C-alpha cells in the first residue's frame, strides 16, 4: 500500500507563492515566449491603426 505522506501535496508559503519567476530553460521555450509577446504587441498596433483609420466602418451605410 502507498504511504499517505508521499501523496500529500507540498505546502508552499505565501511568500514563495508570490514570486512570479518565469523559467525558460530551453531555446525553443524562449523563442515561443518572445514570439507570443511580439505577436501581442503587433496585434495591439494593428488594432489601433484599424480603429484610427476607420477601416471598421468602411462600406457601411450611414457612415
C-alpha positions as CSV (number, residue, x, y, z in Angstrom):
1,X,0.0,0.0,0.0
2,X,1.2,3.5,-0.7
3,X,2.4,5.7,2.1
4,X,-0.2,8.6,2.5
5,X,2.6,11.0,3.3
6,X,4.1,10.5,-0.2
7,X,0.9,11.5,-1.9
8,X,0.3,14.7,0.1
9,X,0.8,18.0,-1.8
10,X,3.7,20.1,-0.7
11,X,2.8,23.1,1.3
12,X,4.2,26.4,-0.1
13,X,4.4,29.5,1.9
14,X,2.6,32.7,0.8
15,X,6.0,34.4,0.3
16,X,7.2,31.7,-2.1
17,X,3.9,31.6,-3.9
18,X,4.1,35.3,-4.7
19,X,7.4,35.1,-6.5
20,X,6.4,35.1,-10.2
21,X,9.5,33.9,-11.9
22,X,9.4,32.7,-15.5
23,X,11.9,30.0,-16.1
24,X,12.7,29.4,-19.8
25,X,15.5,26.8,-19.8
26,X,15.4,25.7,-23.5
27,X,15.9,27.8,-26.5
28,X,12.5,26.9,-28.1
29,X,10.8,28.0,-24.9
30,X,12.4,31.4,-25.1
31,X,11.5,31.7,-28.8
32,X,7.9,30.8,-28.2
33,X,7.7,33.2,-25.2
34,X,9.2,36.1,-27.1
35,X,7.1,35.4,-30.2
36,X,4.0,35.5,-28.1
37,X,4.9,38.8,-26.6
38,X,5.8,40.3,-30.0
39,X,2.5,39.0,-31.6
40,X,0.5,40.6,-28.8
41,X,2.3,44.0,-29.4
42,X,1.7,43.7,-33.2
43,X,-1.9,42.8,-32.6
44,X,-2.4,45.9,-30.5
45,X,-0.6,48.1,-33.0
46,X,-2.6,46.7,-35.9
47,X,-5.9,47.1,-34.0
48,X,-5.1,50.8,-33.2
49,X,-4.3,51.5,-36.8
50,X,-7.5,49.9,-38.0
51,X,-9.5,51.8,-35.4
52,X,-7.8,55.2,-36.1
53,X,-8.2,55.0,-39.8
54,X,-11.8,54.0,-39.7
55,X,-11.5,50.7,-41.6
56,X,-14.1,49.0,-39.4
57,X,-16.9,51.3,-40.6
58,X,-15.9,51.4,-44.3
59,X,-18.6,50.4,-46.6
60,X,-21.4,50.6,-44.0
61,X,-24.5,52.6,-44.9
62,X,-24.8,55.9,-43.0
63,X,-21.1,56.3,-42.5
